[in-house]
Amino acid sequence: MMHIFIECETFDDLGGWVVETQSREAMGSFWIFAHGIGHPVKNASTKVKLPHGGIWYFYARTRNWSAIWKRGHAAGQFLLLVDGSPLPVTLGTNGSKWDWQKAGERELTGGQHQLELQDLTGFDGRCDAIFLTDDPHDLPPNDLDTLQKFRRDACHTQIEEDPLFYDLIVCGGGMAGLCAGLSAMNQGLKTLILQDRPVAGGCGSSEIRVWTGGDTELGLYPRLGRLARLLGPICGRPRMKKYRELFEDDRKAIPFREQGNLLLNEAVIQVETDPADPRTIAAVVTRSVRTGRETRRRARFFTDASGDAFLARQTGCEVMYGSEGREEFGEFLAPPQWENTVMGHSVLWETRKLDHPVTFPDIDWGLPFTEENALHRFNSQWDWEAGQFRNQVTDIEEIRDYGLMACYGNWSFLKNRSCRKKEWENMDLEWVSPIGGKRESYRVRGDLVLTLNDILQTKEYPDGTGCATWSIDLHFADPENCATFPEPFQACAYHLQLPEPYPIPYRCMYARDMNNLFLAGRCLSLSHIAFSCVRVMRTLGMLGEVVGMAAALAVKKQCSCREVYTRYLKELKEKMIQGAEPLPPVRKKYDAYYDAYHFMRPVGMYGNAKEDCWVYHDCDGQPKQEIPAGLQKCIEALNLNRKPYAEINRTVAEKSVHPGANDSDSEKNQNTP
């Protein structure tokens, strides 16, 4: 019996197929999908060498991703071609779960042959692996654990050793990871940045297209944030059309080109701790997304900029997920009890208006859209958001698929069935993000968990660094959308302006349970509510710069992440000043207070103020204008424990209870175990 196992992401030519890496933890592997927005993509192809002639049996590991809605045809269908001729079975039609589907059999000569995946629909048909066997009874396992071992054995996977020893390895190439890596490089550290996507920038890349937010270069350290501006887009702001070129993927990689230390398509799949000290990370194991080669890479320090706290979770660090209850940190905006609710995942999309009619498939799968429930929109905004009640790691494939389905189904209805379809006749669905962007996932507990109370009372910590300037910006599943669909895909937001720019303490930037693990990006040590004002990319990039400086100190002093605070805080401050004389505090007061609800109701081609709904309140908590019809019930459904600004002023002036912290610099305040 002979068999051959081929990982699809290692095909010689991916054609128009895209590699999916976000769901690797849940899947155990990468996979590819045909993201054609309703137009079949170019074939993916590879060569295979058969050891002998005879009848060969072909299987594909795939799934019908639209089967969960139990309606219509399979969304993503494709064929397996052998030497240009298709096998008889249409693939991607086998059920809602990943499994092996037989494509057919073919009598072939020994030697080299060509395999191709031919997309039939353009709607995200997906394939994990191809299996060829000369035995009709031979089939790979489908259980994930067993399949994982089978993959490694079939592909003869061995872990190679990187001969270099690094000062710092940054795991994640979003804005925070890039800034942490470049900052460390500028401090003279031997640095490696690992990014599992083909482009750098994370949510700020052309794959996802989220605009950067947050101010930089202010407060005690006005030189912090320059790298965040350097790596951010030169042009681009909310409501501008998200042209690919504006996100400047190639320019982000330029600072790393000379040293060649930004590795794209390189995913961290395993974390190894020191056998003599389990609180110290010794190495990470990475896998090349396109070749499957695995490499062990060692360093003195590591930064978790993965977006999902992967390193922290793999090493047993305490993590936080969802919305903490009011009793946890005493935050008045928190729900009464803990909720499994996060800010969601956005699959953004863009359209263009042409001078002639454009068709779009009249799909029969997914949720049905009607005149009553359709969103009559010409483009997407920040509120196209799903997965608020799901796990952003284990459920990410389903979350992303739901966002795609909502986009395709809604657009198909507007183009083909709506009584207003004439308005969309010349509109073309030009771009849909293939992977989407997360707002929130797991956060890691550091020596200090920053809370809303700290920010509103402008509590001064000795280790304050770069400043948060974004408002408290909490996203919720829109109650109207929740009531209309079995699962929401639209959000609304609540904003509360900060009293002034707030310095984020350094103690939020390392894991308290590990000696050598820094934190950057979405996994910082913050409460859910405090996170909502720190999460924007320029702010996270600026804090990444601080991580790079702290790593340089830790390497030089041969100390832990914590000891940078307990022993070398003065030196860290000097680095943040970057050699300049200490500057007096800049207390920037904002001109006008507001707290407000923000709802998106169908927006026009270039936005429409009457449909972009804000409900503002004055200092006494009263609405400043008549609340638009239908929104009062939504506001009541959110059941948010708002407080008038006058009451906030009285409350925050008093000493606020901060679990594990008081005004002294005690061990309790540092939350040090």
Secondary structure as UniProt FT lines:
FT   STRAND          3..7
FT   HELIX           8..10
FT   TURN            15..16
FT   STRAND          18..20
FT   TURN            22..23
FT   HELIX           24..27
FT   STRAND          31..35
FT   TURN            37..38
FT   STRAND          44..50
FT   STRAND          54..62
FT   TURN            65..66
FT   HELIX           67..69
FT   STRAND          78..82
FT   TURN            83..84
FT   STRAND          85..86
FT   STRAND          99..108
FT   STRAND          111..119
FT   STRAND          123..133
FT   TURN            136..137
FT   HELIX           144..154
FT   TURN            155..156
FT   STRAND          159..171
FT   HELIX           175..186
FT   TURN            187..188
FT   STRAND          191..194
FT   HELIX           202..204
FT   TURN            206..208
FT   TURN            219..220
FT   TURN            222..225
FT   HELIX           226..231
FT   TURN            238..239
FT   HELIX           244..247
FT   HELIX           249..253
FT   HELIX           254..256
FT   TURN            257..260
FT   STRAND          262..263
FT   TURN            264..265
FT   STRAND          266..274
FT   TURN            275..276
FT   STRAND          277..288
FT   TURN            289..291
FT   STRAND          294..304
FT   HELIX           310..314
FT   TURN            315..316
FT   STRAND          319..320
FT   HELIX           326..329
FT   TURN            332..333
FT   STRAND          345..346
FT   STRAND          349..353
FT   TURN            371..373
FT   TURN            382..383
FT   TURN            388..389
FT   TURN            392..395
FT   HELIX           396..416
FT   TURN            419..420
FT   HELIX           421..424
FT   TURN            425..426
FT   STRAND          427..432
FT   STRAND          437..438
FT   STRAND          443..444
FT   HELIX           452..456
FT   TURN            457..458
FT   TURN            462..463
FT   STRAND          464..468
FT   STRAND          472..477
FT   HELIX           479..484
FT   STRAND          490..496
FT   STRAND          502..505
FT   HELIX           506..508
FT   TURN            512..513
FT   STRAND          517..519
FT   HELIX           521..523
FT   HELIX           528..534
FT   HELIX           537..557
FT   HELIX           561..566
FT   TURN            567..568
FT   HELIX           569..577
FT   TURN            578..579
FT   STRAND          595..600
FT   TURN            605..606
FT   TURN            609..611
FT   STRAND          612..617
FT   TURN            619..620
FT   TURN            629..630
FT   HELIX           631..638
FT   HELIX           645..653
FT   TURN            659..660
FT   HELIX           667..670
//
